[in-house]
Amino acid sequence: MHFSPVVFGIIALALLFDFLNGMHDAANSIATVVSTRVLSPRMAVASAAFFNFAAAFFFGVHVATTVGKGLVDPAVMDNRLIVAALVGASLWNYLTIALGVPVSSSHSLIGGLVGAAIAKAGTGCLIFRPLIVTGAFMILSPPIGMLFAFALMIAVFWLFRRKSPTQVDHVFRFGQLVSSSVLSLAHGSNDSQKTMGIIAVLLFANGYLGKTFYVPWAVIMACYITMGLGTLAGGWRVVKTMGSKVTKLKPVGGFCAETGAGLCILLCSWLGIPVSTTHVVTGSIIGVGSTHRLSAVRWGVAGNIVWAWVLTIPCAGLVAAGVYYGLRLV
């Protein structure tokens, strides 16, 4: 398939966003396993990158289909709109990486897409039912992750109540190798598909896919590989925030946080709902910290993270709308 220079350039921009997504969200997959010292940062990043890519062979493209044609009417999608959405999302992601704030790449992309679409065609081009479901799970996914992790911690406390702390630590240092892999697999299954949806709708809008929307296998592979490379690049300031500033974790807590978050994300991927890995993981970490005592969670740090979440969609949307208006003048 031979692409025009414009389409090729937009695909490159989309893959840049995918790379930044992997780089930013590396913290989600590895923060707990690094903070508990089960794996070195280098080994944790390599493992996360591998399982990000491995997700390509286990999951469909339900999330990619939602992003590609389920949020904004495909008929209004064009090159300018897609560029504006990607630039708005990427600029916000880059800023938050520099500040070490774990915001959502998913929210950035959806905010950029909606902002650019409204700038072009008004709110009439939005498909409200899936947008409402997606918005609801943006709010619900952190509490769900928190409840999953909280319940797992309570179950572990009961099952290992007669074991010494040293024995528990030994068991869950091994367990974290499994749970961090599950979380990285879940991360790849949901986050990489968002960029797939953008590239697929770009190809559809330019006539490369014919009359039927679908996600080509080459797009799937390109997005998973790019996200894996972004994960390898890491995002160390965000890792520090996620791994130690919200609450202190031991291997048992890391296992429960990763498993709870992974289960929540995999459920949403199966349902085709794009959720924020960052939000779910942060909620899970808070859930683990809350089983000890509420004061174990640094609520000031958690509050700052929530404010960043609240601002992400409107900020990315405003930037994307501004970029779209700028492109119309070119």
Stockholm file with secondary structure:
# STOCKHOLM 1.0

chainA/1-330         MHFSPVVFGIIALALLFDFLNGMHDAANSIATVVSTRVLSPRMAVASAAFFNFAAAFFFGVHVATTVGKGLVDPAVMDNRLIVAALVGASLWNYLTIALGVPVSSSHSLIGGLVGAAIAKAGTGCLIFRPLIVTGAFMILSPPIGMLFAFALMIAVFWLFRRKSPTQVDHVFRFGQLVSSSVLSLAHGSNDSQKTMGIIAVLLFANGYLGKTFYVPWAVIMACYITMGLGTLAGGWRVVKTMGSKVTKLKPVGGFCAETGAGLCILLCSWLGIPVSTTHVVTGSIIGVGSTHRLSAVRWGVAGNIVWAWVLTIPCAGLVAAGVYYGLRLV
#=GR chainA/1-330 SS CCCCHHHHHHHHHHHHHHHHHHHHHHHHHHHHHHHTTSSCHHHHHHHHHHHHHHGGGTCCSHHHHHHHHSSBCGGGCCHHHHHHHHHHHHHHHHHHHHHTCCCCHHHHHHHHHHHHHHHHHCGGGBCHHHHHHHHHHHHHHHHHHHHHHHHHHHHHHHHTTTSCHHHHHHHHHHHHHHHHHHHHHHHHHHHHHHHHHHHHHHHHHTTSSTTSCCCCHHHHHHHHHHHHHHHHHCCHHHHHIIIIISCCCCHHHHHHHHHHHHHHHHHHHHHTCCCCHHHHHHHHHHHHHHTTCGGGSCHHHHHHHHHHHHHHHHHHHHHHHHHHHHHHHC
#=GC SS_cons         CCCCHHHHHHHHHHHHHHHHHHHHHHHHHHHHHHHTTSSCHHHHHHHHHHHHHHGGGTCCSHHHHHHHHSSBCGGGCCHHHHHHHHHHHHHHHHHHHHHTCCCCHHHHHHHHHHHHHHHHHCGGGBCHHHHHHHHHHHHHHHHHHHHHHHHHHHHHHHHTTTSCHHHHHHHHHHHHHHHHHHHHHHHHHHHHHHHHHHHHHHHHHTTSSTTSCCCCHHHHHHHHHHHHHHHHHCCHHHHHIIIIISCCCCHHHHHHHHHHHHHHHHHHHHHTCCCCHHHHHHHHHHHHHHTTCGGGSCHHHHHHHHHHHHHHHHHHHHHHHHHHHHHHHC
//
